Amino acid sequence: MPAKEHVQSHSHRWGQLTYLSDAVMTVQTPQGTFVIQPQQALWIPPNLEHETFCRYGGHFRSVYIDEKYADLLGDSAKCIVVDNLLKEIILEICTWQENYEQTPYVERFIQVFIDQIEQAPTSAFFIPKAEEPRLQAIVTELYSNPGCNLTLAQWGERVGASSRTLNRLFDKCFAMSFSQWKQRLRAIRAVEMLAAGETQQAIAEQLGYESSSAFNTAFKKVFNQPPARYMRK
């Protein structure tokens, strides 16, 4: 994918497993927003509308999955962690020709593939869609400008609600406070920037942190490890 790739909202009758090798991809669905990091994959069930963004470009593989297998994987999108076995299975399938023969061996191989997707651990980087209009205004602005440092009280003046009401709405919609939600959003954007090779100082400035050490501390709260170690891992 080239940098700033944007695939407009669409759907298809087959399921899709999109595996990221060295990119960070954002996928918006009716459920909310998924952020897929390197060595993760997104399961997209048949007929689900989805819109894709890739800010910095990178490489990925997509496996298209027939409905007879897709029924086993659920009708909701989910982001999964790809271990070495699942990675090698995906790469092997991507060498098959479009008209490959469905031998007993191939059928068994596919069943192992489906089993691996079913039991793969899910990733936490999903932000549900905000249905409440006052939250939508805040969320939309912070998605485009995550460095914005308006307080919840200041947001309340803009959207016509008290800070207490807004915090209650964030908790109801996202199961987290406003500050926790913003911290997670910034962490997601930080991973994109780190994967693109930007320095911690540059990231701190763009995301509204006072210093690179403040960014480092906030990052560790989300990932339980500093940025450099996270990216090496």
LUMMI-969748 format. One line per field, with one value per residue: residue number from 1; y, z, x of N, C-alpha, C in turn. Coordinates in nm, 2 decimals, padded with zeros to 4 digits. Example, Ala and Ser with C-alpha at 12.3 -4.5 7.8 and 13.67 -1.06 7.14 Angstrom:
<atoms>
num	c(1; 2)
n_north	c(-00.57; -00.22)
n_up	c(00.78; 00.71)
n_east	c(01.32; 01.28)
ca_north	c(-00.45; -00.11)
ca_up	c(00.78; 00.71)
ca_east	c(01.23; 01.37)
c_north	c(-00.33; 00.00)
c_up	c(00.78; 00.79)
c_east	c(01.32; 01.29)
</atoms>
This chain:
<atoms>
num	c(1; 2; 3; 4; 5; 6; 7; 8; 9; 10; 11; 12; 13; 14; 15; 16; 17; 18; 19; 20; 21; 22; 23; 24; 25; 26; 27; 28; 29; 30; 31; 32; 33; 34; 35; 36; 37; 38; 39; 40; 41; 42; 43; 44; 45; 46; 47; 48; 49; 50; 51; 52; 53; 54; 55; 56; 57; 58; 59; 60; 61; 62; 63; 64; 65; 66; 67; 68; 69; 70; 71; 72; 73; 74; 75; 76; 77; 78; 79; 80; 81; 82; 83; 84; 85; 86; 87; 88; 89; 90; 91; 92; 93; 94; 95; 96; 97; 98; 99; 100; 101; 102; 103; 104; 105; 106; 107; 108; 109; 110; 111; 112; 113; 114; 115; 116; 117; 118; 119; 120; 121; 122; 123; 124; 125; 126; 127; 128; 129; 130; 131; 132; 133; 134; 135; 136; 137; 138; 139; 140; 141; 142; 143; 144; 145; 146; 147; 148; 149; 150; 151; 152; 153; 154; 155; 156; 157; 158; 159; 160; 161; 162; 163; 164; 165; 166; 167; 168; 169; 170; 171; 172; 173; 174; 175; 176; 177; 178; 179; 180; 181; 182; 183; 184; 185; 186; 187; 188; 189; 190; 191; 192; 193; 194; 195; 196; 197; 198; 199; 200; 201; 202; 203; 204; 205; 206; 207; 208; 209; 210; 211; 212; 213; 214; 215; 216; 217; 218; 219; 220; 221; 222; 223; 224; 225; 226; 227; 228; 229; 230; 231; 232; 233)
n_north	c(-00.12; 00.22; 00.53; 00.72; 00.58; 00.53; 00.35; 00.35; 00.31; -00.01; -00.34; -00.70; -01.03; -01.24; -01.35; -01.19; -01.20; -00.99; -00.95; -00.78; -00.71; -00.51; -00.27; -00.01; -00.02; 00.14; 00.06; 00.13; 00.04; -00.04; -00.12; 00.02; 00.16; -00.01; -00.07; -00.20; -00.35; -00.42; -00.77; -00.85; -00.92; -00.86; -00.98; -00.98; -01.01; -01.16; -00.93; -00.70; -00.36; -00.16; 00.06; 00.17; 00.29; 00.39; 00.54; 00.57; 00.38; 00.05; -00.31; -00.59; -00.89; -01.04; -01.28; -01.43; -01.56; -01.82; -01.83; -02.06; -02.13; -01.89; -01.87; -02.00; -01.82; -01.60; -01.32; -01.06; -00.81; -00.86; -00.80; -00.98; -01.14; -01.25; -01.54; -01.72; -01.97; -01.92; -01.71; -01.83; -02.01; -01.83; -01.70; -01.92; -02.00; -01.77; -01.82; -01.99; -02.08; -01.91; -02.10; -02.33; -02.68; -02.85; -03.06; -03.35; -03.30; -03.02; -02.94; -03.02; -02.86; -02.61; -02.63; -02.63; -02.38; -02.22; -02.31; -02.19; -01.92; -01.90; -01.95; -01.76; -01.50; -01.19; -00.85; -00.54; -00.31; -00.15; 00.08; 00.16; 00.28; 00.61; 00.69; 00.89; 01.23; 01.45; 01.33; 01.25; 01.48; 01.55; 01.32; 01.31; 01.54; 01.49; 01.26; 01.36; 01.55; 01.46; 01.58; 01.79; 01.97; 02.04; 02.06; 01.85; 02.00; 02.23; 02.12; 02.06; 02.31; 02.37; 02.17; 02.18; 02.05; 01.93; 01.86; 01.64; 01.51; 01.44; 01.27; 01.07; 00.98; 00.90; 00.68; 00.52; 00.47; 00.39; 00.24; 00.35; 00.64; 00.99; 01.08; 00.84; 00.73; 00.92; 00.89; 00.63; 00.67; 00.84; 00.67; 00.47; 00.63; 00.69; 00.45; 00.42; 00.63; 00.56; 00.32; 00.42; 00.54; 00.78; 01.01; 01.00; 01.25; 01.40; 01.28; 01.32; 01.60; 01.63; 01.50; 01.64; 01.63; 01.74; 01.68; 01.44; 01.25; 01.27; 01.17; 00.91; 00.80; 00.80; 00.63; 00.39; 00.34; 00.24; 00.03; -00.11; -00.11; 00.07; 00.28; 00.21; -00.06; -00.18; -00.16; -00.30; -00.55)
n_up	c(00.00; -00.08; 00.08; 00.26; 00.17; 00.09; 00.10; -00.01; 00.16; 00.14; 00.06; 00.05; -00.07; 00.03; 00.31; 00.47; 00.56; 00.67; 00.69; 00.85; 00.77; 00.79; 00.84; 00.96; 00.99; 00.96; 01.01; 00.95; 01.06; 01.09; 01.36; 01.48; 01.52; 01.41; 01.47; 01.31; 01.38; 01.30; 01.24; 01.31; 01.24; 01.07; 01.09; 00.86; 00.83; 00.58; 00.37; 00.53; 00.57; 00.52; 00.57; 00.47; 00.59; 00.54; 00.67; 00.65; 00.46; 00.36; 00.39; 00.32; 00.34; 00.20; 00.27; 00.11; 00.21; 00.18; 00.22; 00.35; 00.52; 00.66; 00.82; 01.05; 01.18; 01.28; 01.28; 01.33; 01.30; 01.39; 01.55; 01.54; 01.70; 01.53; 01.53; 01.48; 01.35; 01.23; 01.07; 00.88; 00.76; 00.64; 00.45; 00.30; 00.18; 00.03; -00.19; -00.35; -00.66; -00.82; -00.91; -00.76; -00.67; -00.48; -00.29; -00.06; 00.12; 00.09; 00.19; 00.46; 00.54; 00.51; 00.71; 00.94; 00.92; 00.96; 01.22; 01.36; 01.33; 01.47; 01.74; 01.79; 01.99; 02.07; 01.97; 02.16; 02.04; 01.95; 01.90; 01.99; 01.79; 01.83; 01.91; 02.03; 01.97; 02.09; 02.18; 01.93; 01.81; 01.96; 01.93; 01.65; 01.61; 01.76; 01.64; 01.40; 01.50; 01.72; 01.90; 02.02; 02.32; 02.47; 02.77; 02.93; 03.04; 02.88; 02.64; 02.70; 02.71; 02.44; 02.32; 02.47; 02.73; 03.06; 03.22; 03.38; 03.27; 03.02; 03.08; 03.19; 02.96; 02.80; 02.95; 02.93; 02.66; 02.57; 02.78; 02.93; 03.07; 02.96; 02.96; 02.96; 02.71; 02.53; 02.58; 02.48; 02.21; 02.13; 02.18; 01.98; 01.75; 01.79; 01.76; 01.48; 01.39; 01.50; 01.37; 01.12; 01.15; 01.28; 01.52; 01.88; 02.00; 01.80; 01.77; 02.03; 02.02; 01.81; 01.92; 02.14; 02.38; 02.66; 02.66; 02.54; 02.73; 02.88; 02.69; 02.67; 02.92; 02.91; 02.70; 02.81; 03.00; 02.85; 02.70; 02.87; 02.85; 02.73; 02.42; 02.24; 02.31; 02.27; 01.99; 01.90; 01.98)
n_east	c(00.08; 00.06; 00.17; -00.07; -00.30; -00.63; -00.92; -01.24; -01.56; -01.69; -01.82; -01.82; -01.92; -01.78; -01.58; -01.29; -00.96; -00.72; -00.39; -00.12; 00.21; 00.42; 00.30; 00.07; -00.27; -00.59; -00.92; -01.25; -01.56; -01.92; -01.93; -01.72; -01.39; -01.10; -00.76; -00.50; -00.20; 00.15; 00.21; -00.05; -00.39; -00.70; -01.02; -01.28; -01.61; -01.84; -02.02; -02.00; -01.98; -01.69; -01.42; -01.10; -00.78; -00.45; -00.20; 00.09; 00.17; 00.28; 00.31; 00.09; -00.12; -00.40; -00.65; -00.91; -01.22; -01.44; -01.80; -01.89; -01.69; -01.66; -01.88; -01.81; -01.65; -01.77; -02.00; -01.91; -01.66; -01.32; -01.00; -00.70; -00.42; -00.13; 00.04; 00.35; 00.29; 00.03; 00.10; 00.28; 00.10; -00.08; 00.09; 00.16; -00.09; -00.13; 00.03; -00.11; -00.27; -00.55; -00.73; -00.70; -00.67; -00.91; -00.81; -00.81; -00.60; -00.56; -00.81; -00.79; -00.57; -00.69; -00.88; -00.72; -00.62; -00.86; -00.92; -00.70; -00.74; -00.98; -00.90; -00.71; -00.57; -00.74; -00.69; -00.66; -00.70; -00.94; -01.19; -01.51; -01.79; -01.91; -02.23; -02.37; -02.46; -02.31; -02.08; -01.98; -01.90; -01.67; -01.51; -01.47; -01.32; -01.09; -00.99; -00.89; -00.72; -00.52; -00.35; -00.48; -00.55; -00.77; -00.96; -01.20; -01.40; -01.38; -01.45; -01.71; -01.83; -01.83; -01.99; -02.22; -02.27; -02.22; -01.90; -01.92; -02.14; -02.04; -01.83; -01.97; -02.10; -01.89; -01.80; -02.02; -02.04; -01.78; -01.67; -01.47; -01.30; -01.30; -01.03; -00.89; -00.98; -00.87; -00.60; -00.57; -00.63; -00.42; -00.21; -00.25; -00.21; 00.05; 00.18; 00.15; 00.31; 00.56; 00.61; 00.65; 00.89; 00.93; 01.07; 01.07; 01.06; 00.95; 00.70; 00.59; 00.56; 00.37; 00.15; 00.08; 00.21; 00.41; 00.68; 00.93; 00.97; 00.74; 00.56; 00.67; 00.61; 00.33; 00.29; 00.38; 00.19; -00.02; 00.09; 00.25; 00.53; 00.82; 00.83; 01.05; 01.12; 00.88; 00.85; 01.07; 01.00)
ca_north	c(00.00; 00.35; 00.62; 00.79; 00.50; 00.53; 00.27; 00.40; 00.22; -00.11; -00.47; -00.81; -01.14; -01.33; -01.30; -01.15; -01.19; -00.90; -00.96; -00.67; -00.75; -00.40; -00.15; 00.01; 00.01; 00.18; 00.01; 00.18; -00.04; 00.01; -00.14; 00.12; 00.17; -00.11; -00.04; -00.33; -00.32; -00.53; -00.91; -00.87; -00.94; -00.82; -01.07; -00.90; -01.11; -01.12; -00.82; -00.60; -00.24; -00.12; 00.17; 00.14; 00.40; 00.35; 00.67; 00.57; 00.28; -00.07; -00.44; -00.67; -01.00; -01.06; -01.41; -01.43; -01.68; -01.85; -01.82; -02.18; -02.12; -01.77; -01.89; -02.04; -01.72; -01.50; -01.21; -00.94; -00.80; -00.87; -00.80; -01.09; -01.15; -01.36; -01.61; -01.77; -02.07; -01.86; -01.63; -01.92; -02.06; -01.72; -01.69; -02.04; -01.98; -01.66; -01.87; -02.08; -02.02; -01.88; -02.22; -02.44; -02.80; -02.87; -03.20; -03.38; -03.24; -02.88; -02.92; -03.03; -02.74; -02.50; -02.64; -02.59; -02.23; -02.17; -02.33; -02.10; -01.79; -01.91; -01.96; -01.66; -01.40; -01.07; -00.73; -00.45; -00.18; -00.13; 00.19; 00.15; 00.40; 00.70; 00.72; 01.01; 01.34; 01.53; 01.26; 01.24; 01.61; 01.54; 01.21; 01.35; 01.64; 01.43; 01.17; 01.44; 01.63; 01.40; 01.67; 01.89; 01.96; 02.09; 01.98; 01.80; 02.12; 02.31; 02.05; 02.07; 02.44; 02.36; 02.08; 02.20; 01.95; 01.94; 01.76; 01.52; 01.44; 01.39; 01.16; 00.96; 00.93; 00.82; 00.55; 00.43; 00.43; 00.33; 00.17; 00.42; 00.78; 01.07; 01.08; 00.70; 00.72; 01.01; 00.82; 00.52; 00.72; 00.89; 00.55; 00.42; 00.72; 00.68; 00.33; 00.45; 00.71; 00.48; 00.22; 00.50; 00.58; 00.92; 01.01; 01.01; 01.39; 01.45; 01.22; 01.40; 01.74; 01.62; 01.44; 01.73; 01.60; 01.85; 01.64; 01.30; 01.17; 01.26; 01.07; 00.78; 00.76; 00.78; 00.51; 00.27; 00.31; 00.17; -00.09; -00.17; -00.11; 00.19; 00.27; 00.14; -00.20; -00.23; -00.17; -00.41; -00.68)
ca_up	c(00.00; -00.08; 00.19; 00.25; 00.10; 00.14; 00.03; 00.03; 00.22; 00.05; 00.12; -00.05; -00.03; 00.10; 00.43; 00.44; 00.67; 00.62; 00.77; 00.83; 00.80; 00.84; 00.82; 01.05; 00.91; 01.04; 00.94; 01.01; 01.04; 01.17; 01.50; 01.53; 01.45; 01.44; 01.43; 01.30; 01.39; 01.24; 01.30; 01.35; 01.12; 01.09; 01.03; 00.82; 00.78; 00.45; 00.36; 00.63; 00.52; 00.59; 00.50; 00.51; 00.58; 00.57; 00.67; 00.61; 00.37; 00.41; 00.32; 00.38; 00.26; 00.23; 00.23; 00.09; 00.28; 00.14; 00.33; 00.42; 00.63; 00.73; 00.92; 01.17; 01.24; 01.34; 01.19; 01.37; 01.28; 01.51; 01.53; 01.61; 01.70; 01.44; 01.58; 01.37; 01.27; 01.15; 00.97; 00.78; 00.69; 00.55; 00.34; 00.21; 00.11; -00.07; -00.31; -00.43; -00.77; -00.80; -00.94; -00.69; -00.66; -00.34; -00.25; 00.08; 00.19; 00.10; 00.28; 00.60; 00.56; 00.53; 00.84; 01.04; 00.91; 01.03; 01.36; 01.41; 01.34; 01.58; 01.87; 01.81; 02.09; 02.00; 02.01; 02.24; 01.97; 01.89; 01.96; 01.94; 01.73; 01.92; 01.85; 02.09; 01.89; 02.16; 02.17; 01.79; 01.78; 02.03; 01.87; 01.52; 01.61; 01.82; 01.54; 01.30; 01.57; 01.85; 01.98; 02.09; 02.46; 02.54; 02.88; 02.92; 03.07; 02.76; 02.54; 02.74; 02.66; 02.29; 02.28; 02.55; 02.83; 03.17; 03.21; 03.45; 03.18; 02.91; 03.13; 03.20; 02.83; 02.76; 03.02; 02.88; 02.52; 02.55; 02.90; 02.98; 03.09; 02.85; 02.96; 02.91; 02.57; 02.46; 02.59; 02.39; 02.07; 02.11; 02.17; 01.85; 01.65; 01.82; 01.69; 01.34; 01.37; 01.53; 01.25; 01.00; 01.17; 01.34; 01.65; 02.00; 02.02; 01.70; 01.81; 02.14; 01.97; 01.73; 02.00; 02.24; 02.51; 02.69; 02.63; 02.49; 02.85; 02.91; 02.59; 02.70; 03.04; 02.87; 02.62; 02.90; 03.07; 02.76; 02.65; 02.98; 02.81; 02.65; 02.28; 02.18; 02.34; 02.20; 01.84; 01.88; 02.00)
ca_east	c(00.00; 00.13; 00.13; -00.20; -00.39; -00.77; -01.01; -01.37; -01.64; -01.74; -01.84; -01.81; -01.99; -01.69; -01.50; -01.16; -00.86; -00.62; -00.27; -00.03; 00.35; 00.50; 00.22; -00.04; -00.39; -00.71; -01.04; -01.37; -01.68; -02.03; -01.90; -01.63; -01.26; -01.00; -00.63; -00.42; -00.05; 00.23; 00.19; -00.19; -00.48; -00.84; -01.13; -01.39; -01.71; -01.91; -02.12; -01.98; -01.92; -01.57; -01.34; -00.96; -00.69; -00.31; -00.13; 00.23; 00.20; 00.34; 00.28; -00.01; -00.17; -00.55; -00.70; -01.06; -01.27; -01.58; -01.90; -01.91; -01.59; -01.68; -01.99; -01.75; -01.56; -01.86; -02.05; -01.86; -01.52; -01.23; -00.86; -00.64; -00.27; -00.09; 00.16; 00.44; 00.23; -00.07; 00.17; 00.33; -00.02; -00.13; 00.19; 00.15; -00.22; -00.12; 00.10; -00.20; -00.33; -00.69; -00.81; -00.63; -00.76; -00.95; -00.78; -00.83; -00.49; -00.60; -00.92; -00.73; -00.49; -00.78; -00.94; -00.62; -00.62; -00.98; -00.90; -00.60; -00.81; -01.08; -00.84; -00.61; -00.61; -00.78; -00.62; -00.74; -00.71; -01.07; -01.27; -01.65; -01.84; -01.99; -02.36; -02.42; -02.41; -02.21; -01.95; -01.94; -01.82; -01.54; -01.43; -01.43; -01.21; -00.96; -00.93; -00.81; -00.62; -00.51; -00.27; -00.57; -00.54; -00.89; -01.01; -01.34; -01.49; -01.38; -01.53; -01.85; -01.87; -01.85; -02.10; -02.34; -02.29; -02.12; -01.79; -01.97; -02.23; -01.96; -01.75; -02.06; -02.13; -01.77; -01.80; -02.13; -02.02; -01.65; -01.63; -01.35; -01.32; -01.24; -00.88; -00.84; -01.00; -00.78; -00.47; -00.56; -00.62; -00.28; -00.12; -00.27; -00.15; 00.20; 00.23; 00.16; 00.43; 00.68; 00.63; 00.70; 01.03; 00.94; 01.14; 00.98; 01.04; 00.85; 00.57; 00.55; 00.51; 00.25; 00.04; 00.04; 00.28; 00.51; 00.82; 00.94; 00.96; 00.59; 00.51; 00.72; 00.54; 00.19; 00.29; 00.40; 00.06; -00.11; 00.15; 00.33; 00.67; 00.85; 00.81; 01.16; 01.11; 00.75; 00.88; 01.17; 00.92)
c_north	c(00.12; 00.43; 00.69; 00.71; 00.51; 00.45; 00.30; 00.28; 00.12; -00.24; -00.58; -00.94; -01.25; -01.27; -01.27; -01.15; -01.11; -00.90; -00.85; -00.72; -00.63; -00.27; -00.13; 00.06; 00.04; 00.14; 00.06; 00.09; 00.01; -00.02; -00.04; 00.11; 00.06; -00.05; -00.16; -00.29; -00.44; -00.66; -00.93; -00.88; -00.90; -00.92; -00.98; -00.99; -01.06; -01.01; -00.71; -00.47; -00.20; -00.03; 00.16; 00.27; 00.34; 00.48; 00.67; 00.46; 00.16; -00.19; -00.52; -00.79; -01.01; -01.20; -01.40; -01.56; -01.70; -01.86; -01.94; -02.20; -02.00; -01.78; -01.93; -01.93; -01.60; -01.39; -01.07; -00.93; -00.81; -00.87; -00.91; -01.08; -01.27; -01.41; -01.66; -01.88; -02.01; -01.78; -01.72; -01.98; -01.96; -01.71; -01.80; -02.03; -01.88; -01.70; -01.96; -02.00; -02.00; -02.01; -02.34; -02.56; -02.82; -03.02; -03.22; -03.31; -03.09; -02.85; -02.93; -02.91; -02.62; -02.51; -02.60; -02.43; -02.17; -02.19; -02.23; -01.96; -01.79; -01.89; -01.85; -01.55; -01.27; -00.95; -00.63; -00.32; -00.16; -00.02; 00.19; 00.29; 00.48; 00.73; 00.85; 01.13; 01.43; 01.46; 01.26; 01.37; 01.60; 01.44; 01.25; 01.44; 01.58; 01.33; 01.25; 01.52; 01.58; 01.48; 01.78; 01.86; 02.02; 02.00; 01.94; 01.92; 02.21; 02.25; 02.06; 02.21; 02.44; 02.28; 02.09; 02.09; 01.97; 01.84; 01.63; 01.44; 01.37; 01.27; 01.04; 00.89; 00.85; 00.69; 00.46; 00.38; 00.35; 00.24; 00.22; 00.57; 00.86; 01.07; 00.95; 00.69; 00.80; 00.95; 00.71; 00.56; 00.77; 00.77; 00.48; 00.50; 00.71; 00.56; 00.35; 00.52; 00.64; 00.38; 00.30; 00.56; 00.72; 00.91; 01.03; 01.16; 01.44; 01.40; 01.30; 01.53; 01.73; 01.57; 01.52; 01.70; 01.71; 01.81; 01.49; 01.21; 01.16; 01.16; 00.93; 00.72; 00.72; 00.65; 00.38; 00.24; 00.23; 00.03; -00.17; -00.19; 00.02; 00.17; 00.19; -00.01; -00.26; -00.25; -00.28; -00.55; -00.70)
c_up	c(00.00; 00.04; 00.16; 00.17; 00.17; 00.05; 00.08; 00.08; 00.11; 00.13; 00.01; 00.01; 00.04; 00.22; 00.39; 00.57; 00.62; 00.73; 00.74; 00.86; 00.85; 00.82; 00.94; 00.98; 01.00; 00.95; 01.02; 00.97; 01.12; 01.32; 01.56; 01.45; 01.50; 01.39; 01.43; 01.29; 01.32; 01.32; 01.36; 01.22; 01.16; 01.02; 00.99; 00.76; 00.65; 00.47; 00.46; 00.56; 00.60; 00.50; 00.56; 00.49; 00.61; 00.56; 00.61; 00.51; 00.43; 00.33; 00.39; 00.29; 00.30; 00.18; 00.22; 00.13; 00.24; 00.26; 00.41; 00.54; 00.72; 00.84; 01.05; 01.25; 01.29; 01.24; 01.24; 01.34; 01.41; 01.47; 01.61; 01.60; 01.62; 01.49; 01.46; 01.29; 01.18; 01.04; 00.85; 00.70; 00.59; 00.43; 00.25; 00.12; 00.00; -00.19; -00.40; -00.55; -00.75; -00.82; -00.88; -00.68; -00.51; -00.31; -00.11; 00.17; 00.20; 00.19; 00.43; 00.63; 00.59; 00.67; 00.96; 01.04; 00.98; 01.18; 01.43; 01.42; 01.46; 01.72; 01.89; 01.91; 02.01; 02.06; 02.07; 02.16; 01.88; 01.97; 01.91; 01.88; 01.83; 01.85; 01.91; 02.02; 01.96; 02.16; 02.03; 01.76; 01.84; 01.96; 01.74; 01.52; 01.66; 01.72; 01.44; 01.37; 01.71; 01.95; 02.05; 02.24; 02.54; 02.65; 02.85; 02.95; 02.95; 02.65; 02.57; 02.70; 02.51; 02.25; 02.36; 02.65; 02.94; 03.15; 03.28; 03.35; 03.07; 02.96; 03.15; 03.07; 02.77; 02.82; 02.96; 02.74; 02.50; 02.67; 02.95; 02.99; 02.97; 02.85; 02.92; 02.76; 02.49; 02.46; 02.50; 02.25; 02.04; 02.10; 02.03; 01.74; 01.67; 01.75; 01.54; 01.31; 01.40; 01.42; 01.13; 01.03; 01.23; 01.48; 01.76; 02.02; 01.92; 01.73; 01.93; 02.10; 01.90; 01.81; 02.12; 02.38; 02.53; 02.66; 02.59; 02.61; 02.89; 02.81; 02.63; 02.82; 03.00; 02.79; 02.70; 02.97; 02.98; 02.73; 02.75; 02.94; 02.73; 02.50; 02.21; 02.19; 02.27; 02.05; 01.81; 01.89; 01.89)
c_east	c(00.09; 00.09; 00.00; -00.31; -00.53; -00.86; -01.15; -01.45; -01.70; -01.76; -01.83; -01.88; -01.91; -01.63; -01.36; -01.08; -00.74; -00.50; -00.17; 00.11; 00.43; 00.43; 00.13; -00.16; -00.51; -00.83; -01.16; -01.49; -01.80; -02.01; -01.81; -01.50; -01.16; -00.86; -00.54; -00.27; 00.02; 00.22; 00.05; -00.27; -00.62; -00.93; -01.24; -01.50; -01.78; -02.01; -02.11; -01.92; -01.80; -01.49; -01.20; -00.87; -00.55; -00.22; 00.01; 00.27; 00.27; 00.29; 00.18; -00.05; -00.32; -00.58; -00.85; -01.11; -01.41; -01.67; -01.91; -01.80; -01.62; -01.78; -01.93; -01.68; -01.64; -01.89; -02.01; -01.71; -01.44; -01.08; -00.79; -00.48; -00.23; 00.04; 00.24; 00.37; 00.12; -00.01; 00.21; 00.21; -00.07; -00.04; 00.18; 00.02; -00.20; -00.03; 00.01; -00.25; -00.48; -00.77; -00.75; -00.73; -00.78; -00.93; -00.81; -00.72; -00.52; -00.71; -00.88; -00.65; -00.58; -00.84; -00.85; -00.61; -00.74; -00.97; -00.81; -00.66; -00.90; -01.02; -00.74; -00.66; -00.64; -00.70; -00.71; -00.76; -00.83; -01.14; -01.41; -01.69; -01.92; -02.12; -02.41; -02.37; -02.30; -02.08; -01.90; -01.85; -01.68; -01.45; -01.38; -01.31; -01.08; -00.91; -00.84; -00.70; -00.60; -00.42; -00.35; -00.57; -00.66; -00.93; -01.15; -01.44; -01.49; -01.46; -01.68; -01.91; -01.90; -01.97; -02.23; -02.37; -02.19; -02.01; -01.83; -02.05; -02.14; -01.88; -01.84; -02.09; -02.01; -01.77; -01.91; -02.10; -01.89; -01.60; -01.50; -01.38; -01.27; -01.09; -00.82; -00.86; -00.90; -00.64; -00.46; -00.55; -00.48; -00.19; -00.13; -00.20; 00.00; 00.25; 00.24; 00.29; 00.56; 00.71; 00.68; 00.84; 01.04; 01.00; 01.04; 00.96; 00.94; 00.71; 00.51; 00.49; 00.38; 00.13; 00.01; 00.10; 00.39; 00.65; 00.82; 00.93; 00.82; 00.52; 00.55; 00.64; 00.39; 00.19; 00.30; 00.27; -00.03; -00.05; 00.24; 00.48; 00.69; 00.84; 00.92; 01.15; 00.99; 00.78; 00.97; 01.09; 00.83)
</atoms>
